Amino acid sequence: MIGTIARYAIRILPRTFLYNRWNIWGKGREMPPAPKETFDQWYNKNKPQ
């Protein structure tokens, strides 16, 4: 559930919330786009037969 909320929040939060002066990590980096599905969903769809 937390992963679902985080993926949604990353998509809708304004850039100033993610990249501010208190986010030292974000100063020189760009966040990758949030995935549309969880790892479990992806794995179940793509696991070896």
mmCIF file as Biopython writes it, N, C-alpha, C and O atoms, coordinates in Angstrom:
data_model
#
loop_
_atom_site.group_PDB
_atom_site.id
_atom_site.type_symbol
_atom_site.label_atom_id
_atom_site.label_alt_id
_atom_site.label_comp_id
_atom_site.label_asym_id
_atom_site.label_entity_id
_atom_site.label_seq_id
_atom_site.pdbx_PDB_ins_code
_atom_site.Cartn_x
_atom_site.Cartn_y
_atom_site.Cartn_z
_atom_site.occupancy
_atom_site.B_iso_or_equiv
_atom_site.auth_seq_id
_atom_site.auth_asym_id
_atom_site.pdbx_PDB_model_num
ATOM 1   N N  . MET A ? 1  ? 0.817  -1.186  0.000   1.0 0.0 1  A 1 
ATOM 2   C CA . MET A ? 1  ? 0.000  0.000   0.000   1.0 0.0 1  A 1 
ATOM 3   C C  . MET A ? 1  ? 0.866  1.258   0.000   1.0 0.0 1  A 1 
ATOM 4   O O  . MET A ? 1  ? 0.558  2.225   -0.696  1.0 0.0 1  A 1 
ATOM 5   N N  . ILE A ? 2  ? 1.933  1.248   0.767   1.0 0.0 2  A 1 
ATOM 6   C CA . ILE A ? 2  ? 2.822  2.418   0.814   1.0 0.0 2  A 1 
ATOM 7   C C  . ILE A ? 2  ? 3.480  2.632   -0.544  1.0 0.0 2  A 1 
ATOM 8   O O  . ILE A ? 2  ? 3.645  3.769   -0.985  1.0 0.0 2  A 1 
ATOM 9   N N  . GLY A ? 3  ? 3.857  1.531   -1.211  1.0 0.0 3  A 1 
ATOM 10  C CA . GLY A ? 3  ? 4.443  1.654   -2.547  1.0 0.0 3  A 1 
ATOM 11  C C  . GLY A ? 3  ? 3.484  2.291   -3.530  1.0 0.0 3  A 1 
ATOM 12  O O  . GLY A ? 3  ? 3.894  3.113   -4.349  1.0 0.0 3  A 1 
ATOM 13  N N  . THR A ? 4  ? 2.227  1.930   -3.464  1.0 0.0 4  A 1 
ATOM 14  C CA . THR A ? 4  ? 1.218  2.513   -4.343  1.0 0.0 4  A 1 
ATOM 15  C C  . THR A ? 4  ? 1.089  4.008   -4.090  1.0 0.0 4  A 1 
ATOM 16  O O  . THR A ? 4  ? 1.018  4.795   -5.034  1.0 0.0 4  A 1 
ATOM 17  N N  . ILE A ? 5  ? 1.059  4.399   -2.836  1.0 0.0 5  A 1 
ATOM 18  C CA . ILE A ? 5  ? 0.957  5.812   -2.484  1.0 0.0 5  A 1 
ATOM 19  C C  . ILE A ? 5  ? 2.204  6.565   -2.955  1.0 0.0 5  A 1 
ATOM 20  O O  . ILE A ? 5  ? 2.095  7.666   -3.495  1.0 0.0 5  A 1 
ATOM 21  N N  . ALA A ? 6  ? 3.370  5.984   -2.756  1.0 0.0 6  A 1 
ATOM 22  C CA . ALA A ? 6  ? 4.621  6.642   -3.163  1.0 0.0 6  A 1 
ATOM 23  C C  . ALA A ? 6  ? 4.680  6.820   -4.676  1.0 0.0 6  A 1 
ATOM 24  O O  . ALA A ? 6  ? 5.055  7.892   -5.151  1.0 0.0 6  A 1 
ATOM 25  N N  . ARG A ? 7  ? 4.318  5.792   -5.442  1.0 0.0 7  A 1 
ATOM 26  C CA . ARG A ? 7  ? 4.330  5.914   -6.903  1.0 0.0 7  A 1 
ATOM 27  C C  . ARG A ? 7  ? 3.372  7.013   -7.367  1.0 0.0 7  A 1 
ATOM 28  O O  . ARG A ? 7  ? 3.690  7.758   -8.294  1.0 0.0 7  A 1 
ATOM 29  N N  . TYR A ? 8  ? 2.229  7.116   -6.745  1.0 0.0 8  A 1 
ATOM 30  C CA . TYR A ? 8  ? 1.260  8.154   -7.091  1.0 0.0 8  A 1 
ATOM 31  C C  . TYR A ? 8  ? 1.795  9.533   -6.693  1.0 0.0 8  A 1 
ATOM 32  O O  . TYR A ? 8  ? 1.695  10.486  -7.466  1.0 0.0 8  A 1 
ATOM 33  N N  . ALA A ? 9  ? 2.353  9.634   -5.504  1.0 0.0 9  A 1 
ATOM 34  C CA . ALA A ? 9  ? 2.841  10.922  -5.009  1.0 0.0 9  A 1 
ATOM 35  C C  . ALA A ? 9  ? 3.979  11.458  -5.870  1.0 0.0 9  A 1 
ATOM 36  O O  . ALA A ? 9  ? 4.034  12.658  -6.135  1.0 0.0 9  A 1 
ATOM 37  N N  . ILE A ? 10 ? 4.881  10.595  -6.308  1.0 0.0 10 A 1 
ATOM 38  C CA . ILE A ? 10 ? 6.011  11.036  -7.131  1.0 0.0 10 A 1 
ATOM 39  C C  . ILE A ? 10 ? 5.513  11.616  -8.443  1.0 0.0 10 A 1 
ATOM 40  O O  . ILE A ? 10 ? 6.101  12.561  -8.968  1.0 0.0 10 A 1 
ATOM 41  N N  . ARG A ? 11 ? 4.437  11.060  -8.973  1.0 0.0 11 A 1 
ATOM 42  C CA . ARG A ? 11 ? 3.893  11.562  -10.237 1.0 0.0 11 A 1 
ATOM 43  C C  . ARG A ? 11 ? 3.209  12.921  -10.082 1.0 0.0 11 A 1 
ATOM 44  O O  . ARG A ? 11 ? 3.260  13.738  -11.001 1.0 0.0 11 A 1 
ATOM 45  N N  . ILE A ? 12 ? 2.571  13.177  -8.941  1.0 0.0 12 A 1 
ATOM 46  C CA . ILE A ? 12 ? 1.756  14.388  -8.831  1.0 0.0 12 A 1 
ATOM 47  C C  . ILE A ? 12 ? 2.398  15.519  -8.027  1.0 0.0 12 A 1 
ATOM 48  O O  . ILE A ? 12 ? 1.960  16.664  -8.132  1.0 0.0 12 A 1 
ATOM 49  N N  . LEU A ? 13 ? 3.419  15.225  -7.233  1.0 0.0 13 A 1 
ATOM 50  C CA . LEU A ? 13 ? 4.039  16.279  -6.422  1.0 0.0 13 A 1 
ATOM 51  C C  . LEU A ? 13 ? 4.747  17.293  -7.310  1.0 0.0 13 A 1 
ATOM 52  O O  . LEU A ? 13 ? 5.357  16.921  -8.313  1.0 0.0 13 A 1 
ATOM 53  N N  . PRO A ? 14 ? 4.674  18.538  -6.958  1.0 0.0 14 A 1 
ATOM 54  C CA . PRO A ? 14 ? 5.414  19.542  -7.743  1.0 0.0 14 A 1 
ATOM 55  C C  . PRO A ? 14 ? 6.924  19.358  -7.558  1.0 0.0 14 A 1 
ATOM 56  O O  . PRO A ? 14 ? 7.387  18.859  -6.533  1.0 0.0 14 A 1 
ATOM 57  N N  . ARG A ? 15 ? 7.666  19.770  -8.567  1.0 0.0 15 A 1 
ATOM 58  C CA . ARG A ? 15 ? 9.129  19.617  -8.532  1.0 0.0 15 A 1 
ATOM 59  C C  . ARG A ? 15 ? 9.750  20.311  -7.329  1.0 0.0 15 A 1 
ATOM 60  O O  . ARG A ? 15 ? 10.759 19.837  -6.807  1.0 0.0 15 A 1 
ATOM 61  N N  . THR A ? 16 ? 9.177  21.418  -6.877  1.0 0.0 16 A 1 
ATOM 62  C CA . THR A ? 16 ? 9.766  22.139  -5.748  1.0 0.0 16 A 1 
ATOM 63  C C  . THR A ? 16 ? 9.701  21.316  -4.462  1.0 0.0 16 A 1 
ATOM 64  O O  . THR A ? 16 ? 10.522 21.507  -3.564  1.0 0.0 16 A 1 
ATOM 65  N N  . PHE A ? 17 ? 8.752  20.420  -4.368  1.0 0.0 17 A 1 
ATOM 66  C CA . PHE A ? 17 ? 8.665  19.560  -3.194  1.0 0.0 17 A 1 
ATOM 67  C C  . PHE A ? 17 ? 9.763  18.496  -3.221  1.0 0.0 17 A 1 
ATOM 68  O O  . PHE A ? 17 ? 10.343 18.173  -2.185  1.0 0.0 17 A 1 
ATOM 69  N N  . LEU A ? 18 ? 10.044 17.956  -4.402  1.0 0.0 18 A 1 
ATOM 70  C CA . LEU A ? 18 ? 11.070 16.913  -4.516  1.0 0.0 18 A 1 
ATOM 71  C C  . LEU A ? 18 ? 12.477 17.488  -4.570  1.0 0.0 18 A 1 
ATOM 72  O O  . LEU A ? 18 ? 13.412 16.881  -4.047  1.0 0.0 18 A 1 
ATOM 73  N N  . TYR A ? 19 ? 12.640 18.640  -5.191  1.0 0.0 19 A 1 
ATOM 74  C CA . TYR A ? 19 ? 13.966 19.237  -5.368  1.0 0.0 19 A 1 
ATOM 75  C C  . TYR A ? 19 ? 14.002 20.576  -4.643  1.0 0.0 19 A 1 
ATOM 76  O O  . TYR A ? 19 ? 13.773 21.622  -5.250  1.0 0.0 19 A 1 
ATOM 77  N N  . ASN A ? 20 ? 14.286 20.542  -3.362  1.0 0.0 20 A 1 
ATOM 78  C CA . ASN A ? 20 ? 14.377 21.769  -2.577  1.0 0.0 20 A 1 
ATOM 79  C C  . ASN A ? 20 ? 15.749 21.832  -1.912  1.0 0.0 20 A 1 
ATOM 80  O O  . ASN A ? 20 ? 16.560 20.919  -2.067  1.0 0.0 20 A 1 
ATOM 81  N N  . ARG A ? 21 ? 16.003 22.893  -1.184  1.0 0.0 21 A 1 
ATOM 82  C CA . ARG A ? 21 ? 17.339 23.069  -0.591  1.0 0.0 21 A 1 
ATOM 83  C C  . ARG A ? 21 ? 17.645 22.058  0.506   1.0 0.0 21 A 1 
ATOM 84  O O  . ARG A ? 21 ? 18.813 21.859  0.840   1.0 0.0 21 A 1 
ATOM 85  N N  . TRP A ? 22 ? 16.634 21.418  1.072   1.0 0.0 22 A 1 
ATOM 86  C CA . TRP A ? 22 ? 16.871 20.410  2.105   1.0 0.0 22 A 1 
ATOM 87  C C  . TRP A ? 22 ? 17.125 19.025  1.523   1.0 0.0 22 A 1 
ATOM 88  O O  . TRP A ? 22 ? 17.594 18.134  2.232   1.0 0.0 22 A 1 
ATOM 89  N N  . ASN A ? 23 ? 16.826 18.837  0.272   1.0 0.0 23 A 1 
ATOM 90  C CA . ASN A ? 23 ? 17.063 17.552  -0.381  1.0 0.0 23 A 1 
ATOM 91  C C  . ASN A ? 23 ? 18.412 17.594  -1.082  1.0 0.0 23 A 1 
ATOM 92  O O  . ASN A ? 23 ? 18.491 17.829  -2.288  1.0 0.0 23 A 1 
ATOM 93  N N  . ILE A ? 24 ? 19.462 17.365  -0.322  1.0 0.0 24 A 1 
ATOM 94  C CA . ILE A ? 24 ? 20.824 17.437  -0.852  1.0 0.0 24 A 1 
ATOM 95  C C  . ILE A ? 24 ? 21.028 16.415  -1.956  1.0 0.0 24 A 1 
ATOM 96  O O  . ILE A ? 24 ? 21.692 16.705  -2.952  1.0 0.0 24 A 1 
ATOM 97  N N  . TRP A ? 25 ? 20.467 15.223  -1.794  1.0 0.0 25 A 1 
ATOM 98  C CA . TRP A ? 25 ? 20.616 14.170  -2.803  1.0 0.0 25 A 1 
ATOM 99  C C  . TRP A ? 25 ? 20.033 14.618  -4.139  1.0 0.0 25 A 1 
ATOM 100 O O  . TRP A ? 25 ? 20.603 14.314  -5.187  1.0 0.0 25 A 1 
ATOM 101 N N  . GLY A ? 26 ? 18.915 15.330  -4.125  1.0 0.0 26 A 1 
ATOM 102 C CA . GLY A ? 26 ? 18.228 15.701  -5.351  1.0 0.0 26 A 1 
ATOM 103 C C  . GLY A ? 26 ? 18.834 16.874  -6.094  1.0 0.0 26 A 1 
ATOM 104 O O  . GLY A ? 26 ? 18.417 17.166  -7.215  1.0 0.0 26 A 1 
ATOM 105 N N  . LYS A ? 27 ? 19.814 17.561  -5.503  1.0 0.0 27 A 1 
ATOM 106 C CA . LYS A ? 27 ? 20.386 18.728  -6.175  1.0 0.0 27 A 1 
ATOM 107 C C  . LYS A ? 27 ? 21.043 18.373  -7.502  1.0 0.0 27 A 1 
ATOM 108 O O  . LYS A ? 27 ? 20.905 19.117  -8.473  1.0 0.0 27 A 1 
ATOM 109 N N  . GLY A ? 28 ? 21.745 17.266  -7.562  1.0 0.0 28 A 1 
ATOM 110 C CA . GLY A ? 28 ? 22.458 16.906  -8.786  1.0 0.0 28 A 1 
ATOM 111 C C  . GLY A ? 28 ? 21.869 15.713  -9.501  1.0 0.0 28 A 1 
ATOM 112 O O  . GLY A ? 28 ? 22.514 15.141  -10.379 1.0 0.0 28 A 1 
ATOM 113 N N  . ARG A ? 29 ? 20.667 15.327  -9.148  1.0 0.0 29 A 1 
ATOM 114 C CA . ARG A ? 29 ? 20.076 14.130  -9.745  1.0 0.0 29 A 1 
ATOM 115 C C  . ARG A ? 29 ? 18.645 14.392  -10.182 1.0 0.0 29 A 1 
ATOM 116 O O  . ARG A ? 29 ? 17.991 15.323  -9.714  1.0 0.0 29 A 1 
ATOM 117 N N  . GLU A ? 30 ? 18.187 13.569  -11.067 1.0 0.0 30 A 1 
ATOM 118 C CA . GLU A ? 30 ? 16.808 13.620  -11.527 1.0 0.0 30 A 1 
ATOM 119 C C  . GLU A ? 30 ? 16.156 12.287  -11.182 1.0 0.0 30 A 1 
ATOM 120 O O  . GLU A ? 30 ? 16.717 11.225  -11.450 1.0 0.0 30 A 1 
ATOM 121 N N  . MET A ? 31 ? 14.975 12.348  -10.590 1.0 0.0 31 A 1 
ATOM 122 C CA . MET A ? 31 ? 14.261 11.119  -10.237 1.0 0.0 31 A 1 
ATOM 123 C C  . MET A ? 31 ? 13.806 10.400  -11.499 1.0 0.0 31 A 1 
ATOM 124 O O  . MET A ? 31 ? 13.332 11.038  -12.439 1.0 0.0 31 A 1 
ATOM 125 N N  . PRO A ? 32 ? 13.944 9.076   -11.530 1.0 0.0 32 A 1 
ATOM 126 C CA . PRO A ? 32 ? 13.405 8.341   -12.684 1.0 0.0 32 A 1 
ATOM 127 C C  . PRO A ? 32 ? 11.882 8.341   -12.610 1.0 0.0 32 A 1 
ATOM 128 O O  . PRO A ? 32 ? 11.312 8.548   -11.539 1.0 0.0 32 A 1 
ATOM 129 N N  . PRO A ? 33 ? 11.224 8.108   -13.740 1.0 0.0 33 A 1 
ATOM 130 C CA . PRO A ? 33 ? 9.765  8.058   -13.693 1.0 0.0 33 A 1 
ATOM 131 C C  . PRO A ? 33 ? 9.293  6.900   -12.816 1.0 0.0 33 A 1 
ATOM 132 O O  . PRO A ? 33 ? 9.920  5.841   -12.782 1.0 0.0 33 A 1 
ATOM 133 N N  . ALA A ? 34 ? 8.199  7.107   -12.119 1.0 0.0 34 A 1 
ATOM 134 C CA . ALA A ? 34 ? 7.661  6.070   -11.233 1.0 0.0 34 A 1 
ATOM 135 C C  . ALA A ? 34 ? 7.073  4.941   -12.080 1.0 0.0 34 A 1 
ATOM 136 O O  . ALA A ? 34 ? 6.397  5.201   -13.075 1.0 0.0 34 A 1 
ATOM 137 N N  . PRO A ? 35 ? 7.326  3.694   -11.691 1.0 0.0 35 A 1 
ATOM 138 C CA . PRO A ? 35 ? 6.754  2.579   -12.447 1.0 0.0 35 A 1 
ATOM 139 C C  . PRO A ? 35 ? 5.237  2.538   -12.279 1.0 0.0 35 A 1 
ATOM 140 O O  . PRO A ? 35 ? 4.699  2.989   -11.268 1.0 0.0 35 A 1 
ATOM 141 N N  . LYS A ? 36 ? 4.563  1.992   -13.281 1.0 0.0 36 A 1 
ATOM 142 C CA . LYS A ? 36 ? 3.102  1.908   -13.229 1.0 0.0 36 A 1 
ATOM 143 C C  . LYS A ? 36 ? 2.637  0.663   -12.480 1.0 0.0 36 A 1 
ATOM 144 O O  . LYS A ? 36 ? 1.482  0.585   -12.062 1.0 0.0 36 A 1 
ATOM 145 N N  . GLU A ? 37 ? 3.535  -0.314  -12.310 1.0 0.0 37 A 1 
ATOM 146 C CA . GLU A ? 37 ? 3.156  -1.543  -11.612 1.0 0.0 37 A 1 
ATOM 147 C C  . GLU A ? 37 ? 4.201  -1.870  -10.545 1.0 0.0 37 A 1 
ATOM 148 O O  . GLU A ? 37 ? 5.329  -1.379  -10.605 1.0 0.0 37 A 1 
ATOM 149 N N  . THR A ? 38 ? 3.827  -2.693  -9.577  1.0 0.0 38 A 1 
ATOM 150 C CA . THR A ? 38 ? 4.763  -3.094  -8.526  1.0 0.0 38 A 1 
ATOM 151 C C  . THR A ? 38 ? 5.714  -4.142  -9.079  1.0 0.0 38 A 1 
ATOM 152 O O  . THR A ? 38 ? 5.480  -4.707  -10.148 1.0 0.0 38 A 1 
ATOM 153 N N  . PHE A ? 39 ? 6.781  -4.394  -8.346  1.0 0.0 39 A 1 
ATOM 154 C CA . PHE A ? 39 ? 7.720  -5.418  -8.770  1.0 0.0 39 A 1 
ATOM 155 C C  . PHE A ? 39 ? 7.034  -6.782  -8.823  1.0 0.0 39 A 1 
ATOM 156 O O  . PHE A ? 39 ? 7.259  -7.554  -9.756  1.0 0.0 39 A 1 
ATOM 157 N N  . ASP A ? 40 ? 6.198  -7.082  -7.829  1.0 0.0 40 A 1 
ATOM 158 C CA . ASP A ? 40 ? 5.489  -8.368  -7.820  1.0 0.0 40 A 1 
ATOM 159 C C  . ASP A ? 40 ? 4.608  -8.527  -9.054  1.0 0.0 40 A 1 
ATOM 160 O O  . ASP A ? 40 ? 4.571  -9.602  -9.652  1.0 0.0 40 A 1 
ATOM 161 N N  . GLN A ? 41 ? 3.902  -7.471  -9.440  1.0 0.0 41 A 1 
ATOM 162 C CA . GLN A ? 41 ? 3.071  -7.544  -10.641 1.0 0.0 41 A 1 
ATOM 163 C C  . GLN A ? 41 ? 3.929  -7.774  -11.873 1.0 0.0 41 A 1 
ATOM 164 O O  . GLN A ? 41 ? 3.596  -8.609  -12.714 1.0 0.0 41 A 1 
ATOM 165 N N  . TRP A ? 42 ? 5.032  -7.041  -11.989 1.0 0.0 42 A 1 
ATOM 166 C CA . TRP A ? 42 ? 5.932  -7.205  -13.128 1.0 0.0 42 A 1 
ATOM 167 C C  . TRP A ? 42 ? 6.510  -8.619  -13.161 1.0 0.0 42 A 1 
ATOM 168 O O  . TRP A ? 42 ? 6.547  -9.248  -14.219 1.0 0.0 42 A 1 
ATOM 169 N N  . TYR A ? 43 ? 6.957  -9.121  -12.016 1.0 0.0 43 A 1 
ATOM 170 C CA . TYR A ? 43 ? 7.581  -10.444 -11.969 1.0 0.0 43 A 1 
ATOM 171 C C  . TYR A ? 43 ? 6.582  -11.543 -12.334 1.0 0.0 43 A 1 
ATOM 172 O O  . TYR A ? 43 ? 6.908  -12.448 -13.102 1.0 0.0 43 A 1 
ATOM 173 N N  . ASN A ? 44 ? 5.377  -11.467 -11.791 1.0 0.0 44 A 1 
ATOM 174 C CA . ASN A ? 44 ? 4.375  -12.478 -12.111 1.0 0.0 44 A 1 
ATOM 175 C C  . ASN A ? 44 ? 4.023  -12.481 -13.591 1.0 0.0 44 A 1 
ATOM 176 O O  . ASN A ? 44 ? 3.703  -13.530 -14.151 1.0 0.0 44 A 1 
ATOM 177 N N  . LYS A ? 45 ? 4.079  -11.331 -14.220 1.0 0.0 45 A 1 
ATOM 178 C CA . LYS A ? 45 ? 3.787  -11.238 -15.645 1.0 0.0 45 A 1 
ATOM 179 C C  . LYS A ? 45 ? 4.960  -11.750 -16.494 1.0 0.0 45 A 1 
ATOM 180 O O  . LYS A ? 45 ? 4.746  -12.280 -17.584 1.0 0.0 45 A 1 
ATOM 181 N N  . ASN A ? 46 ? 6.198  -11.594 -16.002 1.0 0.0 46 A 1 
ATOM 182 C CA . ASN A ? 46 ? 7.397  -11.891 -16.798 1.0 0.0 46 A 1 
ATOM 183 C C  . ASN A ? 46 ? 8.234  -13.061 -16.293 1.0 0.0 46 A 1 
ATOM 184 O O  . ASN A ? 46 ? 9.316  -13.308 -16.825 1.0 0.0 46 A 1 
ATOM 185 N N  . LYS A ? 47 ? 7.765  -13.784 -15.285 1.0 0.0 47 A 1 
ATOM 186 C CA . LYS A ? 47 ? 8.597  -14.850 -14.737 1.0 0.0 47 A 1 
ATOM 187 C C  . LYS A ? 47 ? 8.779  -15.986 -15.742 1.0 0.0 47 A 1 
ATOM 188 O O  . LYS A ? 47 ? 7.914  -16.234 -16.582 1.0 0.0 47 A 1 
ATOM 189 N N  . PRO A ? 48 ? 9.923  -16.673 -15.642 1.0 0.0 48 A 1 
ATOM 190 C CA . PRO A ? 48 ? 10.207 -17.780 -16.564 1.0 0.0 48 A 1 
ATOM 191 C C  . PRO A ? 48 ? 9.159  -18.896 -16.407 1.0 0.0 48 A 1 
ATOM 192 O O  . PRO A ? 48 ? 8.657  -19.161 -15.315 1.0 0.0 48 A 1 
ATOM 193 N N  . GLN A ? 49 ? 8.869  -19.503 -17.490 1.0 0.0 49 A 1 
ATOM 194 C CA . GLN A ? 49 ? 7.881  -20.600 -17.461 1.0 0.0 49 A 1 
ATOM 195 C C  . GLN A ? 49 ? 8.503  -21.916 -17.087 1.0 0.0 49 A 1 
ATOM 196 O O  . GLN A ? 49 ? 7.809  -22.930 -17.019 1.0 0.0 49 A 1 
#
